[in-house]
Amino acid sequence: MKTLILYDTKYGFTEKCARYLHEKLQGSTIHKLSDNVDITEYDKILLGTYIYVGEINENASNFLIQQKNKLLSKKLGIFCAGLNKNEFSNALQESIDPEIFYHAKIVHAGGKVTLENLTFFERRKIKKRINVSEDIEEFYPKNLDELLVF
Ligand SMILES: Cc1cc2nc3c(=O)[nH]c(=O)nc-3n(C[C@H](O)[C@H](O)[C@H](O)COP(=O)(O)O)c2cc1C
């Protein structure tokens, strides 16, 4: 089975998760979403993205819309970062097309924030939305491992 790992990242945590999967999945191919790789020849797509102000990142969202028909004919896994556990499922369900949502195996990867990397506005947003006021990293490799076997 040919597996393609695609990811989009702003501050690097989703990339770390993508690299974790790539190391474990021998023979897999890894690319940034922005590389615009042709997905036709792959049987399984693992897409990494993150929640940003209540919704999955726009690039991933656009990819899922544009490639919907191809993706529905393949195995599709989505690993998503987000630091608000309570809104994880809702945020995904609301920002992903229902057919894709029910077709995909979706796992929560954890999330990371390093405050000094954020802009002033981002710090304010994240404090207000999810009450993060110090550096935090939560990494869930067991959830990612679920994407190795389906
Ligand atoms: C400005 C900002 C807004 C965020 N908004 C949310 C949010 O609404 N819900 C959530 O679960 N996580 C939120 N996060 C947490 C990110 O999903 C988390 O930091 C993730 O690791 C980012 O991925 P990246 O490191 O690959 O860029 C936010 C992070 C930032 C910096």
The ligand as a Gaussian input file, in Angstrom:
#p B3LYP/6-31G(d) Opt

LIG

0 1
 C       -3.517000      31.858000      18.010000
 C       -3.830000      30.412000      18.291000
 C       -5.151000      29.989000      18.315000
 C       -5.455000      28.679000      18.628000
 N       -6.766000      28.307000      18.649000
 C       -7.079000      27.045000      19.018000
 C       -8.435000      26.648000      19.112000
 O       -9.360000      27.397000      18.829000
 N       -8.711000      25.373000      19.510000
 C       -7.718000      24.483000      19.815000
 O       -8.024000      23.336000      20.188000
 N       -6.401000      24.828000      19.712000
 C       -6.065000      26.073000      19.326000
 N       -4.760000      26.433000      19.212000
 C       -3.718000      25.439000      19.518000
 C       -3.060000      24.896000      18.265000
 O       -3.938000      24.007000      17.605000
 C       -1.757000      24.186000      18.671000
 O       -0.884000      25.166000      19.153000
 C       -1.107000      23.398000      17.540000
 O       -0.032000      22.672000      18.081000
 C       -0.625000      24.278000      16.395000
 O       -0.036000      23.472000      15.414000
 P        1.412000      23.770000      14.806000
 O        2.387000      23.784000      15.978000
 O        1.639000      22.640000      13.859000
 O        1.372000      25.091000      14.139000
 C       -4.415000      27.737000      18.888000
 C       -3.079000      28.157000      18.822000
 C       -2.781000      29.475000      18.523000
 C       -1.356000      29.910000      18.473000

